[in-house]
Amino acid sequence: MGRLTVGLRYTKPSRYTLPALAGALECVDGIDIVTVDEPRSAEVDLLAYSFTTLRADKVYRELATLPRGMRTIAGGPHPSARPAEALEHGFDWVCVGEGEDALGQLSRALRDGVPPAGIPGIYGHGYEGQFDPAPPVDLDAHPPMSERLRLFAPLEISRGCPFGCGYCQVTYLLGRCVRHRSLDSVDRTARLYARNGKPRIWFLAPNSFAYGSDGRTPRPEKLTKLLDTVRSHGVEPYLGTFPSEVRPDFVTPEVLDVVADRVANRRLSVGAQCGSDRLLRTMGRGHTADHVRQALDVATDHGFTCDVDILFGLPGETTEDVELTLGLMEEVFRRNGRAHVHVFMPLPGTPFESEPAGTLADGTRSRLGRLAKDGRVTGAWGWQEGILSANGTGE
């Protein structure tokens, strides 16, 4: 058995993905793993990229500058939705779906000099069939970080979402069945964090208050066990805040009764998206604007303030919808919260992928600018609009 060096292309947007891939590859004998900041001078046998639609053009331009013969693989949200595109731009392989198991199998085949054929989720040049995703990963099967490379990231506790919102890739990439990391795995991870001098843990999940549940109804007792497990190692948990968010219908008195005294954060990131019940129904959110208002009240009663995600430019948005959303934002501000504003982008693989990119009316853009100066609004809506106007649909 030989050895193989796998390079993980490090960028700021991929900093939460690479630790899990590195942790999975560390379990494979004969595989050396390095992070790569400058790919043109990297000495690796396989260079792995994970990227979103917003970065696709930049990655493809970089790919064209790599040394001849450097073997590459693309994975992540955009290649999973557009695998043929990634191959056409020059990647040797593409991974469709979740990558921990698939990348490990590809690495073993290359290590042993075996043609990497028939690996679920892995496709190479010349493939002309259907691109089926790799099977869902067991979150307990691999460490969620690399202790050897000191790549520590927020702890992923759940994958999948049952709602299938029209604008969001999560359901279509990770499935409708919500999978959770076991408490035993959480316990091992918290112990590793403590041992490596990491006094705080943030979490990754489509809806972090859904831990232990079916994704539709909260299970406060499961959250209690999750947080108590982390705290038992002297590590402070930050749950329900960036880089994850919570659904407003999960911000209930029962949930916050157990969360409030167990977490270190006093801010919650709440995914409201808009103040129009009509648009919320159209996109399949499964909650109403009143759920957002109730969440704001419950959070305030328990000593939290909220950062509320807002999405303008959704398909079918009217002037009335915009005013309803701006009105909801005012209710956030009255409770000392902030709005985190985005502009709709049609992401590949979603029901809304063929819809036109969102734009802001001049008056809305000016209003958001004034609110940003007051510190009540954050976000990169101007940059997002620039990306969309420059790249069409953002691909």
N, C-alpha and C positions, 0 to 999 in steps of 0.2 A: 504493500500500500504506500503510495506516494503522499505528497503534501500539496495543498492548494492554498493560495493566499487570496482571500476575498476582500476587496476594498468596498467600503460603504461610503458613498458620496455624501459628505456632510454639508448641509446647508441649514440655516436657521429654521426654515419651514419644516425640515425633516427631523428636527431634533427630538421629537417625541416618538417617531417611528423607528429610528435606527437602534435605540437601546434594545427594543424587543427583538429585532432581527439579529443583533449581535448576541443577545442572550441565547437565542435558538441555535445559532451557528456554533457557539462555544460548546454545545453538547455533542458536536460531530467530531469524531477523531480525525486527525490529520488535516484540520482546517485552521489556518491562521487568519485572524481578522484584524483589519486596520481601518481607521477612518481616513478619508481622503478629502483634503481641502483643495488641492491643486491636481486635478486629474491628468493633465497632460504629462506630468512627470512621475506619476504613480507607477510603482513597480508591483503590479498585482496580476493575478491570473484571471480574475473576474471582477469587473467593476459594476456595482449594483446601485441603481437609482430608484428613489421613490418620490413621486411628485404629483402635484395637483394640476388642474387645468390652468390655473393662473400662471404656473411656471413652465408649462409645456413648451412654449416657443423658445424660452431661454435654454431649456435642457437640450432641445433639438439643435440649436445653434452651437452649444458646447460640444455635443456629440460629434459634430462635423469637424471639430478641431483635434480630436483624440488621435494618438499615434495609430498608424495602420496595424491591424492585427490585435488590438486590445479588445478582449471579449467583454461584452456588456449585456446587462439585463435590466429591463424597465419593470417597475411595479408601482403600486399605489393607486389612488382613485382614478387618475386620468388614463393611464395605460390599461387599467382593468375595463374601463368603458370604451376605449379606443385602441384595442390591441393591434389591429392591422395597421393603424397609423404609426404606432411606435415601431413596428418592424419595418415599415416603408421608410422611416427616417433613419434607419441604420442600426437599431438595436439587434443584437444576435438572438436574444430571447426576450419574451415578455411573460410576466406572471399575472394571470387574471385571478383576482380575488385575494384571499389572505395568504401572506407570503412565508410565514415561519417554517411550515413543513415543506412547502414546495421548493423554497430556496435551499433548504438543507438537502433535499433529494438531488437537486441539480448539482450542488457542490460535491456531493459524494460521487456522482457519475463522472464529473470532470476530474476529480481527484484520482479515480481509478481508470481513467481513460476509456470509459464506457460511453457509447453514444447516448445522449440524454433524451431518449424517446419514451413516450408513454407516461411521462410524469404528469399527474393531474394538475391542471392549471398552468403548465409550462408549454409555451409554443415558440417555435423557431421559424427562420426564413423558409418560405415556400409552403407554409401551412395554408390550406385552403378550406378547411372544414369549419365547423362551429366552434367558437371559443367558449368552452364551458369553464366555470370558475373552479378553483381548487376547493376541496371540501372545507367546511368550517373548522377552525382550529380549536382545540381544547386549551383554554387559557391556562390551565394548570400544568400543561405538558412541558412548558419551557419557562425559564426564568424571565421576568419582564424587563430585565436590565442586564448590563454587562459589568460585573464587579471587576473583572480583569482589566477592562479598558476604562473603568470608572465612568461609564455612561449610565447615569441615573436620570430617570424621567418620571413624570407623574405616573402613579400606579394605575394601570388599566384594570378596572374592576368589572366592566360589562362591555359586550358587543351586541349589536343588533338593535332594531327598533320596530315595533309592530305597526307604526302609523303610516309610513310610506308617504311622507309629505312630498308634494309635487316638485319642489325646488331642491330637495336634499338628497345626497347620494348615499346616506348611511344605510337605509333599508336595502337599497339595490346593490350595495357592495357587501354588506355584512349580514343581510337576512332579516326576516321579520321575527324570528325566534330569538328572544333575548337570552344570552349566555352570560354567566357570572363566574368570576374567579372565586374559588372556595375560600373559606375562612382559614383553612390550613395553609393555603398558598399566600394569603394576605399576611398570616402570622410569620411565615418564613421571610417574606419580603420586608416586613417591618423590622425584623431582627437584623437583616442585612443592612438596612438603612442606618439603624442605630450603631451597628458595628463599624460602619464607614463614616461615622461622624455626621450623618444627615439627620438633623433634629426635627425636620418637618416633611410631611408627605402631602402632595396634592394628588388628585385622582383624575382619571380619564374615563368617560362614559358618555354615551349620547344623552342620558338623563341620570345624573348621579344619585338622585333620590329614589331611583327605581331599583337600586341594588337588592338582589334577592327576590325580586318580584317578576310577574309576567310582563312587565313594562306598561301595564295599564292601570294597575291598582297598587299603591305603595304598601310596603311591608315594614312598618316602623321597627318591629322587633329585629328584623334583619339588619337595619341600619345601626341599631344599638350594638349588636354583636360586632359588626364591622368596625365601628369607631372604638369600642372598648378593646378590641384586639390590637389595634394600632397603638392606642394609648398605653397598653400594658407594657410596651417596650420603651416608654418615655419619649415617644415620637408624637409630635403634634399633628393632628389631621386637619386638613383644609378641604372641606367637602361642600359642594354646591356652588363653587366659585371657579373662576378661570383656572385652567383651560377647559373645564367642563361647564355645563349649565344645567338648569333644572326646568322641567315643565311647570307652568304655573298651577296646573291642577294637582301637582304633587306637593305644593307648598301648603300643607294643611296643618291645623293645630296639633294633630296627633304626630305628624312627622317632626315638626319643629320642637315639640315638647321633649323629644329624645335627642334631637340634634343640637339644640341651642347650647347646652351645657357641656357638650362633648367636642365641639369643633373650635379651632382657634380663630377662624375668620368671622367677621361681623358684616360681610357683604355677601349677597347671593347674586349669581348670574342667572337671570330668568329669561327664557326664550318666549317672548310674547309675539314677535314678528310684526303684528299690526293691530290696529284698533277696530278693524272692520270685521264683523261677524260673517259677512258675505264672503270676503276674501279668505278668512280662516276656514270656512267650509270648503271653498274651491280648492285650496291647497291641501286639504285633508289633515289639518292640525289636530282635530279632535278635542279642541277646547274653545271657549268663547272669550271675548274681551272682558266679560265679568269675572271669569276665572283669574285673569291678570289682576283686576282690581282687588279681588279677594286675597290673592297671594300677597299683594303689596300690604294690605291691612294685617294679615297674619304675620308677615315678616316684621313689620314695625312693632307689633305687639310683643314679639319675642326678641327685640333688640337688634334686628338686622335692617340694613338698608339694601336697596336692590340696584344692580346694573341690568337694565332691561334691553335685550336685543330687539332691534327694529329693522324691518326690511321694506324699503321703498321700491317702487317700480315693478311690482308684481304683475303678472299677466292679468289684464282686465281691470287694473286699478283705475279708479275715477277720481275726480276732484273731491267728491264727497268722501271717498275712502281715505284720501290723504288727510283731510280735515279730521276725520275720526281718529286716525293714527296720531296726528299732532295733538289732539285733545287728550288721548291716552298718555302721551308723553308728559303733558302738563300735570296729570295726576301723579305720575312718577316723581316729578320735580317737587310737588307739594309734600311728598313724603321723604324729601332729601335724597332721592335716588338720582340716577343718571341714565341716560339712554345711550346705547352703543349702536350706531347707525350703519347699515349696509345698503347697497343697491343690488337689486336682483340680477343674478347672472345665470343664464341657462346652462346648467352643467350636463355634460354627456352622461347618458345612462339613466336620467331622471325623466318623469313624465313631462316636465316643462322644457326639455332640452331643445325643442324646436321653436320655442317662444322667443320673441324679440328681447334683446337686452334691455334692462330697465334704465330709465333716465329720470332725473329730477327736474321739475319745473323751476324756472329762475327764482320765483318767490320762495319755494321750499328750500332751495339751495342757500339763498340769502338768510333765511330764518335759521337754518341749521348752523350757518357760520356765526351768527350772533350768539346762539346758544352755546356753541363751542367756546367762544371767547369768555363766556360766563362760567365755563367749567361744568355745564350741565349735560353736554353731549360730547361723546368721543366717537371715534371711528374713522374709516378711511374712504368715505363715500366719494370724495373728489378723485382720489387715486383710482378707485374702482371704476368710476365713470370714464376716466382717462384710459384705463386698460380696455374697457369695453369698446370705446369709440375707436381705439387704435387697432384692436384685434377682432373686430366684428363680434362674434359670440364669445370671445374670450378664449377660444381654443388655440 
